[in-house]
Structures are given as C-alpha cells and as structure tokens.
Amino acid sequence: MPFTPAAAPSSTGQPQPPPDAVVDLATFFDVSLDLLVIRDLEGRIVRVSASWASTLGYQPQELVGLAILTLVHPDDLPGTLDSVTEVETRRPGDPVLGHVNRYRHKDGGYVTLEWRAQKFGDRIYAVARDVTAKAAAERALLEAKAAAEAANRAKSDFLANMSHEIRTPLNGVIGVIDALARTPLSPQQAEMVELVRSSGVTLERLVTDILDVSRIESGRMTLEVRPFDLDDALIPTIAPLRGLAEEKGLIFRIERAESACGVFNGDVVRIRQILGNLLSNAVKFTAQGQVSAHIDLLDRGDGAALLTLEVRDTGIGFGADHAAQLFQRFSQADASITRRFGGAGLGLSICHALTEMMGGRIEAESALGEGSRFRVELPLTRMPVPAPFETTGGEEATSDLSPSRARPRVLLAEDHPINQRVVQLILGDSVELTVVENGEQAAAVFAAERFDLVLMDMQMPAMDGLSATRALREIEAADPARPRAPVIMLSANAMAEHQEQAAQAGADLHLAKPVTAEALTGAVRKALTLGGRPA
C-alpha cells in the first residue's frame, strides 16, 4: 500500500512534506537488497523491507510493533543507544549518521549490519547493509597483521639472540688471533694468522649486517646523532679497504673537495657504515681497474649542509633489469654472484634503509661489464662553534696501558673460559688481572679490594653484568672516601638499547664483542685516563 507522510507538523514542530507529496515506498521496500526500516521515536518498528526475511530470517509482519533494540547484540547495545540519541537529537541539515552493530538472526546467530539513519518528523528512517563478511575479513586481516608482527618480533629476538651466541665464540677466535699476531711468527705462520683474522672479520661483519636488518625490520634501529669531525671521521673506513684493493692490484683513489671539512652533527657510525659497504662492494666486484670515492659537501646556509658520497668502480656492473631489486634485502643481481663473490645481499639494503632514516637518498647507475656508480646524499648540520666530537679512535695497541706506567689493577667478570683467556692474552703483563665468573663474585671481590678498572660481561649466571655494575656503584656510594672505578661493559649484546642499559647501570664504556686487541687496549687506556670521571 502507498505510504503517505503526515501533512501536518509533528509534535516536535519539524516541517513535514507538502500534502501532495505522496510517496509509494512499496516497490522500494520489496526490491531492496539492503534492510530498510521505519520506526517511531519510541523505538517501535513501523515498517521494514522484505529483505529482512533473506538477511535476518524475519518476515516483515513479524517485526511491526517490535522494539527494534531488542534485536541488538547485548555487547553492542551501549554504543547503539549512543547512536540512537545522536540521530534523535540531530538538527535538519546535519550529516546522516552511521553505526555498525550486530543484530540477532531468527535462528539465534548474529549478523553484522552497517547503518545509516536520519530523523524526519516523528519517524526515524534507516537503511542497513549486511557487512558480516566484510567485518570477518577485517578481523582476519587484523589477526593476520598481529600474527605477522608477533612472528617478526620473534624473528628479530631470535636473530638478536643468535647474534649474541655467535659473537661469543667469535670473540675467542678474533681475540686469540689478534693476540697471536703480536707474537714472533714465521712468514708462513703470519700468513695463516692473517687468513684466519680476515675470515673472522668477514664473519663478524655478516653477523652485524643480520642484526642491523633485524633492527630495521622491527623498528628498533635508532640514530645516534652527535658532533663529529669530517676531516678524520671517515679514515677508519677507508684505510682497511685501501689495503684490500691494493692486494687485488686495483687503483684505489679518494677525492675530497676542499669544502668537505669541519665539525658536523650526525650519526658518524652509520655514515661510516654506508661508505664502508659501498667501498667494500666496489672492491669485491672489481677484478681489475680502479675503485674511487669522491666526497663533497654543499653548504646550504643557516648551518644546513649536504654531504655527498660517490663511489665508482670498473667491476662487473649490473643490467637495467636488476636495478629495481638492487636495494632489496637478501637480493643480488643474480644467483651466480653469491657463488662467485659470497655475501648475503644485505649491504645495499642496509645502506638504503640508513640513508632514508637520515633523510637522504641513494641512487645507482651501471652497465653490465662496465662498472657501477653509487651516489649517496645525506643532510647534516654544521656545528657553529668548536665542540667535543667523535674522533677516529684507532689507537695503536701497546702494552703500555697506564698513564702512570704502574700496573693497574683490573677486575674481569666473565663466565666464558675462552673469553677470559682472550682478555688475559691481549692485556698480558701490562695489568694485574683478577678474574671472577659472575656478578656476585665481582661484587664480593670489589667490596673487599680496590681496583683501577672493571671489565664486566653483560650476561652471566647468578648475577648479570648490569646488576653487578649497579652493585659496584652502591658499594662506592657507601664509602665516600673510595675512588670511583671505571667500568667497561664487554658484551655480545651490541644493540643501541644494550649500550643505553649499560650506561644507566653505571658503566662508562660499552665494547661490543668480538673484541680485538686494538679495541680492548684502546678502551682500557681511555678508561684509565678518565679515572673516576664518567665518560
């Protein structure tokens, strides 16, 4: 039958359609696939479309006069009541309001409906669409996303743990080889030692790359911005790669513009890593010819600057069809490259991620068999006045570790016998070394004796290195006359958060394993120079 809205104003005083506006809704109510409903202000159903039968199982005549909210899922009722209030109190011209809730099917199940409703006179006109499948798909997507994130976290935790487990024995390999290299050796022995050392360095770099990828994927990678001097910040990266290039008979050329100097604010460690990866790849993939790097800097005014690192080689190059996947993880130009040159295909992806994190960009161009060119642009901030900055370090390893030339007393807390021996071999007779196997023993010995320096492993049984370091600081705090002993954290946990945890516990320096003779002696010398002053 035709449905004719009332011509007279309703009790609410809102305007009604003109008397001649007779609207026959029967056809629409019969053919609509969506759910149409008209209800009064008390919530009783006045009319529903035939589609209620196919969607919810109710015949239209069953629902007339029923309080519509009795069909709503109890858990959805509070939100539905809020929506009802909004609809009933809205003013003419306000946007149509929407809501999603669950309605009870005649068989006892529930169907998810998406509603649009509008008040007109003393009636509420609403239309709903069955979005059960859509809602289920969205829930499945959210659950899949949560599961993927959980799996990614588990993978990252696994990689971090594996990095720790690999670094621990690797520390023994690299540390012992470094110590052995400092002893008298025949030319043949020296060659064998260098082969082992080179392999150990390659393995350590691979572990570091895997850990970096884990941190990038999990969002845990952070930049450590601090002042550094560009004059010598890149030397530690360039020097060893120059040697590798010369061993292959390659010309190795570094060109630096006169403007590329001064003190800047940035993450010098990651800048070194980017340049190191690009130069390492260039040397690895070049059999003859040359490898060159050009370093330039453009001042943009107001302290802003743009550092440009450009690396060129005459190596194997790559074709245009491989350019798109060049910066993808675990990807190289073709499978034969891994067999011929080795590597996990992580270096360029890490360069790409680090460059983007620093707000820069990286690009590459190449021709197969004709070499490659990689260009990185990194924004930096020039420091307006001289400031403390990070230097190259690289202090030569010597047996003279104490500024006073007296043998300093050093306490080593390390549970791994090989790592204990590594420290003993590296430091030798230059220090008076006391060795304990866990944090509890370290605290007990430290309370009974005085030491000039403490070397503390982070993960140990009974009491870990962080807890032990806090215990040492409490022992010092209880005796104001006692001098503060520097603490160096020796740890296979190499992530930034581990360094922060060590500093918060009271450690002065953090040295990641595997520890080389040069790194350990340099850190010991620095700590002894600091004395009781925190770094």
RODO-2510 file (C-alpha; in nm, 4 decimals, decimal comma):
residues 535
     n   res          X          Y          Z
     1     m     0,0000     0,0000     0,0000
     2     p     0,1183     0,3555    -0,0549
     3     f     0,2977     0,5220     0,2365
     4     t     0,1957     0,8852     0,2847
     5     p     0,3857     1,1004     0,5357
     6     a     0,1676     1,3188     0,7550
     7     a     0,0990     1,6624     0,6116
     8     a     0,0603     1,8391     0,9426
     9     p     0,3542     1,9342     1,1586
    10     s     0,4546     1,6715     1,4083
    11     s     0,4555     1,7163     1,7830
    12     t     0,8244     1,8129     1,7524
    13     g     0,7348     2,1090     1,5359
    14     q     0,9602     1,9974     1,2496
    15     p     0,8363     2,0553     0,8920
    16     q     0,6521     1,7790     0,7125
    17     p     0,6248     1,7082     0,3386
    18     p     0,3576     1,9009     0,1498
    19     p     0,0201     1,7242     0,1382
    20     d     0,0590     1,6260    -0,2243
    21     a     0,3986     1,4554    -0,1643
    22     v     0,2627     1,1035    -0,1741
    23     v     0,5499     0,8589    -0,1910
    24     d     0,4822     0,4998    -0,2807
    25     l     0,7525     0,3105    -0,0937
    26     a     0,6140    -0,0385    -0,1538
    27     t     0,8280    -0,1070    -0,4575
    28     f     1,1436     0,0078    -0,2847
    29     f     1,0641    -0,1955     0,0259
    30     d     1,0018    -0,5049    -0,1865
    31     v     1,3094    -0,4944    -0,4137
    32     s     1,5788    -0,3523    -0,1859
    33     l     1,8665    -0,5853    -0,1051
    34     d     1,9550    -0,3594     0,1859
    35     l     1,7487    -0,3561     0,5045
    36     l     1,5014    -0,0650     0,5132
    37     v     1,3200     0,0251     0,8322
    38     i     1,0954     0,2997     0,9602
    39     r     1,0464     0,3298     1,3344
    40     d     0,8818     0,5736     1,5698
    41     l     1,0559     0,7782     1,8389
    42     e     0,9735     0,5122     2,0994
    43     g     1,1821     0,2646     1,9025
    44     r     0,8921     0,0523     1,7702
    45     i     0,9161    -0,0724     1,4134
    46     v     0,6591     0,0817     1,1807
    47     r     0,7669    -0,0854     0,8592
    48     v     1,0552    -0,2982     0,7269
    49     s     1,1575    -0,4150     0,3803
    50     a     1,1141    -0,7683     0,2514
    51     s     1,4936    -0,8135     0,2623
    52     w     1,4749    -0,8679     0,6394
    53     a     1,3493    -1,2181     0,5622
    54     s     1,6517    -1,3130     0,3496
    55     t     1,9069    -1,1391     0,5715
    56     l     1,7757    -1,1989     0,9249
    57     g     1,5041    -1,4596     0,8722
    58     y     1,2113    -1,2431     0,9885
    59     q     0,9013    -1,1816     0,7798
    60     p     0,8119    -0,8086     0,7756
    61     q     0,4797    -0,8632     0,9526
    62     e     0,6622    -1,0325     1,2426
    63     l     0,8570    -0,7175     1,3177
    64     v     0,5936    -0,4452     1,3009
    65     g     0,5405    -0,3058     1,6509
    66     l     0,8549    -0,4740     1,7882
    67     a     1,1044    -0,2636     1,9844
    68     i     1,3948    -0,2727     1,7399
    69     l     1,6668    -0,2561     2,0062
    70     t     1,5613    -0,5978     2,1380
    71     l     1,7346    -0,7445     1,8322
    72     v     2,0708    -0,5797     1,9055
    73     h     2,3541    -0,7894     2,0499
    74     p     2,3828    -0,7102     2,4237
    75     d     2,7506    -0,6139     2,3881
    76     d     2,6642    -0,3630     2,1148
    77     l     2,3683    -0,2063     2,2959
    78     p     2,5555     0,0786     2,4757
    79     g     2,7083     0,2046     2,1514
    80     t     2,3782     0,1640     1,9704
    81     l     2,1942     0,3689     2,2340
    82     d     2,4506     0,6489     2,1901
    83     s     2,3895     0,6386     1,8161
    84     v     2,0113     0,6471     1,8668
    85     t     2,0440     0,9564     2,0854
    86     e     2,2564     1,1287     1,8213
    87     v     2,0030     1,0520     1,5478
    88     e     1,7042     1,1660     1,7502
    89     t     1,8625     1,4937     1,8621
    90     r     2,0252     1,5963     1,5359
    91     r     1,9149     1,9116     1,3585
    92     p     1,7937     1,9441     0,9982
    93     g     2,0869     1,9658     0,7595
    94     d     2,3232     1,7702     0,9828
    95     p     2,5057     1,4832     0,8061
    96     v     2,3491     1,1390     0,8035
    97     l     2,4855     0,9336     1,0916
    98     g     2,6224     0,5824     1,0656
    99     h     2,6777     0,2955     1,3049
   100     v     2,7881    -0,0699     1,2968
   101     n     2,6407    -0,3323     1,5288
   102     r     2,5155    -0,6914     1,5383
   103     y     2,1510    -0,7943     1,5022
   104     r     2,0074    -1,1269     1,6086
   105     h     1,9069    -1,3619     1,3275
   106     k     1,5885    -1,5603     1,3725
   107     d     1,7981    -1,8762     1,4056
   108     g     1,9808    -1,7276     1,7090
   109     g     2,3007    -1,6231     1,5337
   110     y     2,4092    -1,2658     1,4709
   111     v     2,4607    -1,0618     1,1540
   112     t     2,6827    -0,7535     1,1437
   113     l     2,4996    -0,4535     0,9975
   114     e     2,6237    -0,1119     0,8898
   115     w     2,3555     0,1542     0,9447
   116     r     2,2667     0,4977     0,8135
   117     a     1,9766     0,6776     0,9800
   118     q     1,8020     1,0119     0,9638
   119     k     1,5174     1,1677     1,1564
   120     f     1,2224     1,3183     0,9705
   121     g     0,9268     1,4416     1,1699
   122     d     0,8358     1,1800     1,4306
   123     r     0,9893     0,8945     1,2366
   124     i     1,3404     0,7553     1,2007
   125     y     1,4264     0,6348     0,8500
   126     a     1,7163     0,3922     0,8391
   127     v     1,8930     0,1633     0,5956
   128     a     2,1343    -0,1154     0,6873
   129     r     2,3696    -0,3309     0,4850
   130     d     2,4933    -0,6777     0,5738
   131     v     2,8704    -0,6387     0,6314
   132     t     2,9232    -0,9677     0,8142
   133     a     3,1689    -1,0950     0,5523
   134     k     3,3481    -0,7615     0,5387
   135     a     3,3763    -0,7445     0,9182
   136     a     3,5048    -1,1020     0,9289
   137     a     3,7630    -1,0198     0,6615
   138     e     3,8743    -0,7112     0,8536
   139     r     3,9071    -0,9140     1,1733
   140     a     4,1025    -1,1797     0,9875
   141     l     4,3283    -0,9104     0,8433
   142     l     4,3892    -0,7591     1,1863
   143     e     4,4579    -1,1012     1,3331
   144     a     4,6925    -1,1840     1,0461
   145     k     4,8683    -0,8497     1,0927
   146     a     4,9057    -0,9128     1,4661
   147     a     5,0339    -1,2647     1,3977
   148     a     5,2807    -1,1326     1,1401
   149     e     5,4027    -0,8649     1,3809
   150     a     5,4414    -1,1261     1,6541
   151     a     5,6318    -1,3523     1,4149
   152     n     5,8502    -1,0603     1,3092
   153     r     5,9242    -0,9776     1,6729
   154     a     6,0044    -1,3422     1,7399
   155     k     6,2346    -1,3475     1,4372
   156     s     6,4067    -1,0263     1,5474
   157     d     6,4510    -1,1613     1,9006
   158     f     6,5861    -1,4849     1,7555
   159     l     6,8334    -1,3015     1,5340
   160     a     6,9455    -1,0831     1,8234
   161     n     6,9930    -1,3916     2,0404
   162     m     7,1772    -1,5754     1,7638
   163     s     7,3965    -1,2713     1,7136
   164     h     7,4876    -1,2884     2,0809
   165     e     7,5552    -1,6621     2,0660
   166     i     7,7720    -1,6280     1,7538
   167     r     7,9623    -1,3270     1,8832
   168     t     8,0668    -1,5084     2,1986
   169     p     8,2809    -1,7806     2,0306
   170     l     8,3780    -1,5354     1,7561
   171     n     8,5224    -1,3150     2,0270
   172     g     8,7519    -1,6020     2,1162
   173     v     8,8603    -1,6518     1,7548
   174     i     8,9317    -1,2863     1,6755
   175     g     9,0772    -1,2076     2,0183
   176     v     9,3179    -1,5015     2,0206
   177     i     9,4254    -1,4369     1,6597
   178     d     9,4931    -1,0710     1,7424
   179     a     9,6998    -1,1760     2,0416
   180     l     9,8827    -1,4377     1,8347
   181     a     9,9616    -1,1828     1,5643
   182     r    10,1537    -0,9795     1,8219
   183     t    10,3933    -1,2673     1,8928
   184     p    10,7023    -1,3616     1,6835
   185     l    10,5830    -1,5618     1,3805
   186     s    10,7433    -1,7089     1,0725
   187     p    10,6221    -1,5661     0,7369
   188     q    10,4122    -1,8796     0,6782
   189     q    10,2577    -1,8577     1,0250
   190     a    10,1886    -1,4870     0,9811
   191     e    10,0094    -1,5603     0,6530
   192     m     9,7913    -1,8252     0,8179
   193     v     9,7106    -1,5937     1,1065
   194     e     9,6081    -1,3207     0,8614
   195     l     9,3816    -1,5642     0,6743
   196     v     9,2051    -1,6600     0,9986
   197     r     9,1801    -1,2965     1,1046
   198     s     9,0335    -1,1926     0,7695
   199     s     8,7757    -1,4726     0,7837
   200     g     8,6817    -1,3749     1,1383
   201     v     8,6324    -1,0112     1,0385
   202     t     8,4115    -1,1197     0,7459
   203     l     8,2007    -1,3371     0,9754
   204     e     8,1687    -1,0582     1,2310
   205     r     8,0523    -0,8183     0,9596
   206     l     7,7924    -1,0693     0,8406
   207     v     7,6590    -1,1076     1,1960
   208     t     7,6435    -0,7290     1,2296
   209     d     7,4545    -0,6967     0,8998
   210     i     7,1989    -0,9587     1,0050
   211     l     7,1484    -0,7810     1,3362
   212     d     7,1055    -0,4466     1,1595
   213     v     6,8416    -0,5951     0,9287
   214     s     6,6629    -0,7337     1,2348
   215     r     6,6652    -0,3917     1,3994
   216     i     6,5462    -0,2159     1,0851
   217     e     6,2564    -0,4600     1,0337
   218     s     6,1480    -0,4380     1,3968
   219     g     6,1725    -0,0597     1,4063
   220     r     6,4393    -0,0715     1,6765
   221     m     6,7107     0,0890     1,4680
   222     t     6,7869     0,4343     1,6054
   223     l     7,0346     0,7001     1,5023
   224     e     7,2932     0,8312     1,7470
   225     v     7,3418     1,1935     1,6464
   226     r     7,6462     1,3643     1,7913
   227     p     7,9186     1,6082     1,6819
   228     f     8,1997     1,4629     1,4698
   229     d     8,4883     1,5969     1,2642
   230     l     8,4534     1,5137     0,8972
   231     d     8,8283     1,5575     0,8442
   232     d     8,9098     1,2278     1,0075
   233     a     8,5705     1,0603     1,0674
   234     l     8,5896     0,8500     0,7501
   235     i     8,9548     0,7422     0,7788
   236     p     8,8813     0,4199     0,9764
   237     t     8,6536     0,3072     0,6911
   238     i     8,8822     0,3986     0,4037
   239     a     9,2171     0,2717     0,5331
   240     p     9,1466    -0,1054     0,5531
   241     l     8,9628    -0,1084     0,2187
   242     r     9,2558     0,0642     0,0519
   243     g     9,4695    -0,2277     0,1638
   244     l     9,2235    -0,4835     0,0237
   245     a     9,2122    -0,3006    -0,3084
   246     e     9,5885    -0,2839    -0,3359
   247     e     9,6135    -0,6568    -0,2586
   248     k     9,3965    -0,7172    -0,5680
   249     g     9,6137    -0,4889    -0,7776
   250     l     9,3448    -0,2206    -0,8048
   251     i     9,3983     0,1525    -0,8163
   252     f     9,2298     0,2988    -0,5095
   253     r     9,1576     0,6699    -0,5253
   254     i     8,9931     0,9018    -0,2733
   255     e     8,8998     1,2526    -0,3808
   256     r     8,7702     1,5016    -0,1305
   257     a     8,6526     1,8517    -0,2067
   258     e     8,8074     2,1349    -0,0062
   259     s     8,4638     2,2182     0,1308
   260     a     8,4259     1,8682     0,2836
   261     c     8,5692     1,9558     0,6229
   262     g     8,4552     2,0831     0,9600
   263     v     8,2544     1,9660     1,2578
   264     f     7,9002     1,8405     1,1944
   265     n     7,6120     1,6880     1,3847
   266     g     7,5088     1,3403     1,2658
   267     d     7,5448     0,9670     1,3142
   268     v     7,9070     0,9212     1,2116
   269     v     7,8956     0,5455     1,2782
   270     r     7,6162     0,4953     1,0255
   271     i     7,7819     0,7290     0,7743
   272     r     8,0954     0,5171     0,8014
   273     q     7,8852     0,2048     0,7593
   274     i     7,7269     0,3338     0,4382
   275     l     8,0612     0,4355     0,2863
   276     g     8,2221     0,1116     0,4063
   277     n     7,9527    -0,1054     0,2465
   278     l     7,9749     0,0799    -0,0850
   279     l     8,3554     0,0647    -0,0970
   280     s     8,3592    -0,2988     0,0144
   281     n     8,1183    -0,3940    -0,2646
   282     a     8,3222    -0,1972    -0,5176
   283     v     8,6438    -0,3757    -0,4198
   284     k     8,4731    -0,7156    -0,4077
   285     f     8,3121    -0,6891    -0,7507
   286     t     8,6117    -0,5348    -0,9288
   287     a     8,8789    -0,7678    -1,0671
   288     q     9,0872    -0,5064    -1,2470
   289     g     9,0940    -0,1346    -1,2941
   290     q     9,0115     0,1007    -1,0117
   291     v     8,7828     0,1919    -0,7244
   292     s     8,7332     0,5578    -0,6414
   293     a     8,5377     0,7606    -0,3923
   294     h     8,4513     1,1274    -0,4148
   295     i     8,3470     1,3157    -0,1006
   296     d     8,1824     1,6548    -0,1407
   297     l     7,9862     1,8913     0,0783
   298     l     7,7420     2,1649    -0,0149
   299     d     7,6679     2,4388     0,2383
   300     r     7,3023     2,5370     0,2177
   301     g     7,3150     2,8209     0,4665
   302     d     7,1985     2,8542     0,8272
   303     g     7,4170     2,5586     0,9256
   304     a     7,2499     2,3148     0,6854
   305     a     7,4793     2,1088     0,4641
   306     l     7,4544     1,8204     0,2189
   307     l     7,7232     1,5529     0,2304
   308     t     7,7722     1,3617    -0,0940
   309     l     7,9487     1,0245    -0,1082
   310     e     8,0056     0,8882    -0,4570
   311     v     8,1724     0,5502    -0,5172
   312     r     8,2739     0,4329    -0,8649
   313     d     8,4307     0,1079    -0,9838
   314     t     8,5256    -0,0719    -1,3034
   315     g     8,3762    -0,4018    -1,1885
   316     i     8,1130    -0,6406    -1,3203
   317     g     7,8282    -0,3883    -1,3088
   318     f     7,4627    -0,4827    -1,3482
   319     g     7,1919    -0,4508    -1,6087
   320     a     6,8805    -0,2360    -1,6020
   321     d     6,6647    -0,5424    -1,5334
   322     h     6,8406    -0,5907    -1,1993
   323     a     6,8369    -0,2270    -1,0883
   324     a     6,4873    -0,2469    -0,9354
   325     q     6,5831    -0,5204    -0,6880
   326     l     6,9266    -0,3810    -0,6084
   327     f     6,8312    -0,2404    -0,2664
   328     q     6,6081    -0,5301    -0,1629
   329     r     6,7161    -0,7479     0,1280
   330     f     6,8832    -1,0812     0,0600
   331     s     6,8995    -0,9861    -0,3086
   332     q     7,1907    -0,9728    -0,5509
   333     a     7,1884    -0,9161    -0,9241
   334     d     7,1793    -1,2895    -0,9950
   335     a     7,2333    -1,6141    -0,8074
   336     s     7,5794    -1,6682    -0,9554
   337     i     7,7091    -1,3592    -0,7737
   338     t     7,6650    -1,5288    -0,4371
   339     r     7,8568    -1,8331    -0,5610
   340     r     8,1360    -1,6241    -0,7149
   341     f     8,1752    -1,3432    -0,4641
   342     g     7,9918    -1,4502    -0,1488
   343     g     7,7826    -1,2230     0,0691
   344     a     7,4223    -1,2338     0,1865
   345     g     7,2891    -0,9426    -0,0199
   346     l     7,2334    -0,7238     0,2875
   347     g     7,4818    -0,4394     0,2433
   348     l     7,2944    -0,2274    -0,0090
   349     s     6,9579    -0,2758     0,1595
   350     i     7,1117    -0,1549     0,4864
   351     c     7,2656     0,1439     0,3056
   352     h     6,9251     0,2252     0,1595
   353     a     6,7468     0,1989     0,4965
   354     l     7,0093     0,4041     0,6838
   355     t     7,0135     0,6715     0,4142
   356     e     6,6350     0,7100     0,4330
   357     m     6,6472     0,7201     0,8139
   358     m     6,8891     1,0139     0,7896
   359     g     6,6613     1,1943     0,5450
   360     g     6,8914     1,1377     0,2492
   361     r     6,8745     0,9479    -0,0767
   362     i     7,0807     0,6856    -0,2569
   363     e     7,0940     0,6085    -0,6270
   364     a     7,2878     0,3766    -0,8536
   365     e     7,3656     0,3512    -1,2202
   366     s     7,5594     0,0849    -1,4036
   367     a     7,6121    -0,1038    -1,7266
   368     l     7,6790    -0,4746    -1,7330
   369     g     8,0530    -0,5344    -1,7506
   370     e     8,1351    -0,1632    -1,7374
   371     g     8,1338    -0,0862    -1,3656
   372     s     7,8957     0,0960    -1,1326
   373     r     7,8392     0,4307    -0,9670
   374     f     7,6644     0,4753    -0,6328
   375     r     7,5766     0,8197    -0,5015
   376     v     7,4529     0,8982    -0,1503
   377     e     7,3323     1,2385    -0,0320
   378     l     7,2996     1,2955     0,3430
   379     p     7,1778     1,6148     0,5135
   380     l     7,3965     1,7290     0,8041
   381     t     7,4077     2,0245     1,0397
   382     r     7,7321     2,2183     1,0693
   383     m     7,8289     2,2986     1,4251
   384     p     7,8659     2,6790     1,4607
   385     v     8,1357     2,6609     1,7264
   386     p     8,4054     2,4070     1,8121
   387     a     8,2558     2,1238     2,0166
   388     p     8,3658     1,7895     2,1536
   389     f     8,3452     1,5412     1,8705
   390     e     8,3984     1,1769     1,7949
   391     t     8,7445     1,1032     1,6588
   392     t     8,8713     0,8055     1,4714
   393     g     8,9994     0,6235     1,7753
   394     g     9,2234     0,3590     1,6320
   395     e     9,4874     0,3960     1,8999
   396     e     9,7751     0,1632     1,8431
   397     a     9,7665    -0,1419     2,0657
   398     t    10,0624    -0,1328     2,3001
   399     s    10,1469    -0,2942     2,6290
   400     d    10,1710     0,0465     2,7985
   401     l     9,8135     0,0903     2,9185
   402     s     9,8600     0,3038     3,2250
   403     p     9,9319     0,6768     3,2058
   404     s    10,1306     0,6425     3,5288
   405     r    10,3172     0,3386     3,3893
   406     a    10,2297     0,1475     3,7086
   407     r    10,0474    -0,1786     3,6514
   408     p     9,6783    -0,1033     3,7076
   409     r     9,4628    -0,3491     3,8981
   410     v     9,1838    -0,4768     3,6741
   411     l     8,8845    -0,6905     3,7735
   412     l     8,7420    -0,9084     3,4949
   413     a     8,3929    -1,0560     3,5406
   414     e     8,3435    -1,3119     3,2608
   415     d     8,1838    -1,6566     3,2757
   416     h     8,3214    -1,7904     2,9461
   417     p     8,6684    -1,9511     2,9883
   418     i     8,7807    -1,8716     2,6335
   419     n     8,6837    -1,5072     2,6675
   420     q     8,8669    -1,4921     2,9999
   421     r     9,1769    -1,6195     2,8250
   422     v     9,1322    -1,3720     2,5363
   423     v     9,1477    -1,0774     2,7780
   424     q     9,4473    -1,2302     2,9549
   425     l     9,6326    -1,2769     2,6247
   426     i     9,5561    -0,9265     2,5000
   427     l     9,6356    -0,7377     2,8190
   428     g     9,9232    -0,9687     2,9150
   429     d    10,1517    -0,8414     3,1893
   430     s    10,0529    -0,4784     3,1383
   431     v     9,7853    -0,5101     3,4095
   432     e     9,7336    -0,7029     3,7300
   433     l     9,4256    -0,9046     3,6365
   434     t     9,1785    -1,0650     3,8770
   435     v     8,9205    -1,2950     3,7144
   436     v     8,5770    -1,3895     3,8524
   437     e     8,2995    -1,5880     3,6849
   438     n     7,9805    -1,3941     3,7670
   439     g     7,8378    -1,0726     3,9005
   440     e     7,8012    -1,1928     4,2597
   441     q     8,1694    -1,2801     4,2776
   442     a     8,2570    -0,9473     4,1181
   443     a     8,0608    -0,7533     4,3811
   444     a     8,2146    -0,9540     4,6654
   445     v     8,5732    -0,9096     4,5423
   446     f     8,5136    -0,5422     4,4605
   447     a     8,3838    -0,4783     4,8132
   448     a     8,6952    -0,6378     4,9662
   449     e     8,9605    -0,4877     4,7368
   450     r     9,0387    -0,1763     4,5350
   451     f     9,0611    -0,1820     4,1545
   452     d     9,1587     0,0758     3,8955
   453     l     8,9236    -0,0681     3,6334
   454     v     8,6450    -0,3265     3,5956
   455     l     8,5779    -0,5251     3,2776
   456     m     8,2209    -0,6550     3,3038
   457     d     8,0451    -0,9082     3,0824
   458     m     7,6744    -0,8289     3,0417
   459     q     7,5272    -1,1819     3,0505
   460     m     7,6451    -1,4023     3,3358
   461     p     7,4852    -1,6578     3,5704
   462     a     7,3896    -1,5776     3,9312
   463     m     7,4064    -1,2004     3,8702
   464     d     7,4270    -1,0340     3,5291
   465     g     7,6607    -0,7511     3,4400
   466     l     7,4007    -0,4757     3,4703
   467     s     7,3002    -0,5810     3,8219
   468     a     7,6645    -0,6259     3,9175
   469     t     7,7569    -0,2786     3,7905
   470     r     7,4750    -0,1255     3,9949
   471     a     7,6014    -0,3205     4,2977
   472     l     7,9540    -0,1839     4,2429
   473     r     7,8234     0,1723     4,2311
   474     e     7,6295     0,1136     4,5532
   475     i     7,9480    -0,0135     4,7216
   476     e     8,1287     0,3048     4,6146
   477     a     7,8391     0,5260     4,7275
   478     a     7,8507     0,3692     5,0760
   479     d     8,2169     0,4762     5,1147
   480     p     8,2643     0,8440     5,0133
   481     a     8,6407     0,8102     5,0537
   482     r     8,6565     0,5337     4,7960
   483     p     8,7545     0,6454     4,4416
   484     r     8,5225     0,5648     4,1550
   485     a     8,6446     0,2784     3,9353
   486     p     8,5670     0,2992     3,5627
   487     v     8,3587     0,0092     3,4278
   488     i     8,3830    -0,1177     3,0692
   489     m     8,0930    -0,3390     2,9640
   490     l     8,2131    -0,6224     2,7397
   491     s     7,9073    -0,7613     2,5701
   492     a     7,7929    -0,9655     2,2746
   493     n     7,4710    -0,7625     2,3054
   494     a     7,5599    -0,4967     2,0509
   495     m     7,2265    -0,3172     2,0081
   496     a     7,1810     0,0502     2,0959
   497     e     6,9399    -0,0307     2,3796
   498     h     7,2044    -0,2536     2,5381
   499     q     7,4519     0,0343     2,5338
   500     e     7,1903     0,2572     2,6949
   501     q     7,1163    -0,0054     2,9599
   502     a     7,4869    -0,0308     3,0382
   503     a     7,5200     0,3468     3,0768
   504     q     7,2139     0,3637     3,3022
   505     a     7,3580     0,0891     3,5224
   506     g     7,6745     0,2939     3,5737
   507     a     7,9130     0,1662     3,3062
   508     d     8,1499     0,4182     3,1497
   509     l     8,2151     0,2468     2,8173
   510     h     8,0496    -0,0275     2,6126
   511     l     8,2663    -0,2573     2,3995
   512     a     8,0831    -0,4983     2,1694
   513     k     8,2182    -0,8464     2,1141
   514     p     8,4071    -0,9763     1,9262
   515     v     8,6781    -0,7658     2,0900
   516     t     9,0009    -0,7001     1,9026
   517     a     9,3308    -0,6305     2,0724
   518     e     9,3286    -0,2752     1,9355
   519     a     8,9743    -0,2045     2,0556
   520     l     9,0275    -0,3501     2,4039
   521     t     9,3600    -0,1810     2,4726
   522     g     9,2231     0,1466     2,3381
   523     a     8,9166     0,1242     2,5634
   524     v     9,1280     0,0312     2,8678
   525     r     9,3623     0,3210     2,8035
   526     k     9,0699     0,5604     2,7658
   527     a     8,9002     0,4345     3,0830
   528     l     9,2194     0,4601     3,2866
   529     t     9,2723     0,8126     3,1569
   530     l     8,9191     0,9016     3,2639
   531     g     8,9812     0,7564     3,6071
   532     g     8,6807     0,8257     3,8264
   533     r     8,5183     1,0632     3,5773
   534     p     8,2255     0,9101     3,3844
   535     a     8,2681     0,9160     3,0048
***
